[in-house]
Amino acid sequence: DWSARDAAADRVWIVKSALEDMLAQADRAAPEECCGLLLGRDGVIEEALPTANVAPEPLGRFGIDPQALIDAHRAERAGGPSILGYFHSHPNGRAEPSATDKAMAANDGRVWAIIAGEAITFWRDDANGFMRLSCTVNDR
């Protein structure tokens, strides 16, 4: 039940429109990787905000635009949505963390969504590495 959700460490809660936005962004960016921020409140991902991919090799890497990240942190401090995590695509890969993703990870407990084709998987990046998360979707 959506209203009775808990803060389970092995589950992510997301609104359907955010999932649809990530798929559309990945499709538009292909063959390059897309990327962006997962924003929300009370642990629920409400928005997938696309950012520029500033990686020098966007065909196989992603780099979230630092200014977009700074702006999101400022908005959060001003009472806006929280940065719950990040998303990016693997246009020619699998919907799981790559060796590069693992090397780049900050181990900060945030959620990573990885898109490959029509698949989106969710992972928590914590001190022990990436942990696969189950997903509950709300149609709102």
C-alpha atoms as one frame of an Amber mdcrd trajectory, in Angstrom:
protein
   0.000   0.000   0.000   1.482   3.304  -1.127   0.229   5.272   1.874   1.639
   2.710   4.277   5.115   2.575   2.740   8.058   2.128   5.018  11.621   3.301
   4.683  12.910  -0.144   3.816  16.539  -0.014   2.764  15.891  -2.591   0.021
  12.989  -0.783  -1.715  12.550   2.378  -3.760   9.270   4.268  -4.145   8.730
   6.198  -7.388   5.936   7.902  -9.306   5.184   6.511 -12.754   5.858   9.799
 -14.559   9.477   9.755 -13.318   9.960   6.270 -14.804   8.465   7.412 -18.100
  10.685  10.511 -18.119  13.840   8.403 -17.635  12.911   6.078 -20.510  12.189
   9.038 -22.792  15.454  10.751 -21.853  17.463   7.570 -22.523  15.757   7.184
 -25.896  16.480  10.812 -26.883  20.135  10.621 -25.819  20.985   7.324 -27.522
  23.542   6.307 -28.632  25.041   8.479 -25.875  24.375   7.874 -22.194  21.807
  10.130 -20.564  21.990  11.168 -16.934  20.196  13.162 -14.306  18.999  13.560
 -10.755  16.277  11.704  -8.862  14.361  14.228  -6.767  11.613  13.747  -4.235
  10.266  14.081  -0.735   9.843  11.664   2.153  11.878   9.033   0.330   9.571
   8.991  -2.728  11.155   9.740  -6.114   8.812  12.270  -7.700  10.965  13.604
 -10.538  13.740  12.447 -12.834  15.468  15.723 -13.734  17.651  15.338 -16.833
  21.042  17.035 -16.813  23.693  17.482 -19.464  26.125  14.580 -19.763  29.477
  16.333 -19.427  31.599  13.175 -19.707  34.405  13.479 -22.269  33.236  10.164
 -23.807  29.405  10.246 -23.537  29.039   7.144 -25.718  30.234   5.019 -22.815
  30.370   7.258 -19.739  28.250   9.762 -17.928  29.014  12.845 -15.898  26.251
  14.872 -14.295  26.611  18.588 -14.998  28.156  20.021 -11.802  26.107  23.224
 -12.061  22.859  21.216 -12.167  23.968  19.375  -9.035  24.854  22.637  -7.265
  21.487  24.134  -8.271  19.639  21.066  -6.955  21.499  21.250  -3.622  20.642
  24.938  -3.329  16.978  24.253  -4.115  16.942  21.446  -1.524  18.373  23.754
   1.151  15.681  26.328   0.252  12.924  23.778   0.920  12.714  22.138  -2.501
  12.804  18.425  -3.206  15.648  16.278  -1.884  18.301  14.723  -4.099  17.505
  11.033  -3.577  19.838   9.736  -6.243  20.931   9.687  -9.846  20.000   8.016
 -13.108  21.862   7.169 -16.272  21.537   4.885 -19.253  23.557   2.059 -20.712
  22.438   2.293 -24.375  24.481  -0.748 -25.390  24.718  -2.487 -22.052  22.797
  -4.007 -19.205  20.635  -2.364 -16.561  23.151  -3.004 -13.803  26.178  -1.156
 -12.431  29.177  -1.409 -14.727  32.775  -1.589 -13.560  33.007   2.141 -14.312
  29.881   2.843 -12.231  31.376   0.931  -9.326  34.623   2.878  -9.591  32.766
   6.228  -9.717  30.372   5.468  -6.860  30.492   7.736  -3.818  29.105   5.064
  -1.454  26.757   7.739  -0.092  23.578   5.664   0.269  21.816   7.328  -2.643
  19.748   5.507  -5.249  21.035   4.845  -8.750  18.576   4.070 -11.543  20.125
   2.436 -14.600  18.240   2.275 -17.902  18.989  -0.208 -20.688  16.411  -0.419
 -23.450  13.004  -0.622 -21.757  14.477  -1.895 -18.474  15.120   0.281 -15.431
  16.746  -1.170 -12.344  17.385   0.520  -9.014  20.414   0.191  -6.768  21.537
   1.667  -3.459  25.149   2.835  -3.443  26.340   2.295   0.114  29.560   1.467
   1.954  29.279  -2.184   0.823  28.848  -1.334  -2.874  25.673  -1.549  -4.947
  22.609  -3.328  -3.556  19.697  -4.160  -5.884  16.422  -2.546  -4.810  12.865
  -3.605  -5.463  10.582  -0.904  -6.802   7.052   0.200  -5.990   5.425   2.485
  -8.565   2.581   4.926  -7.967   0.470   6.022 -10.929   0.156   9.637  -9.785
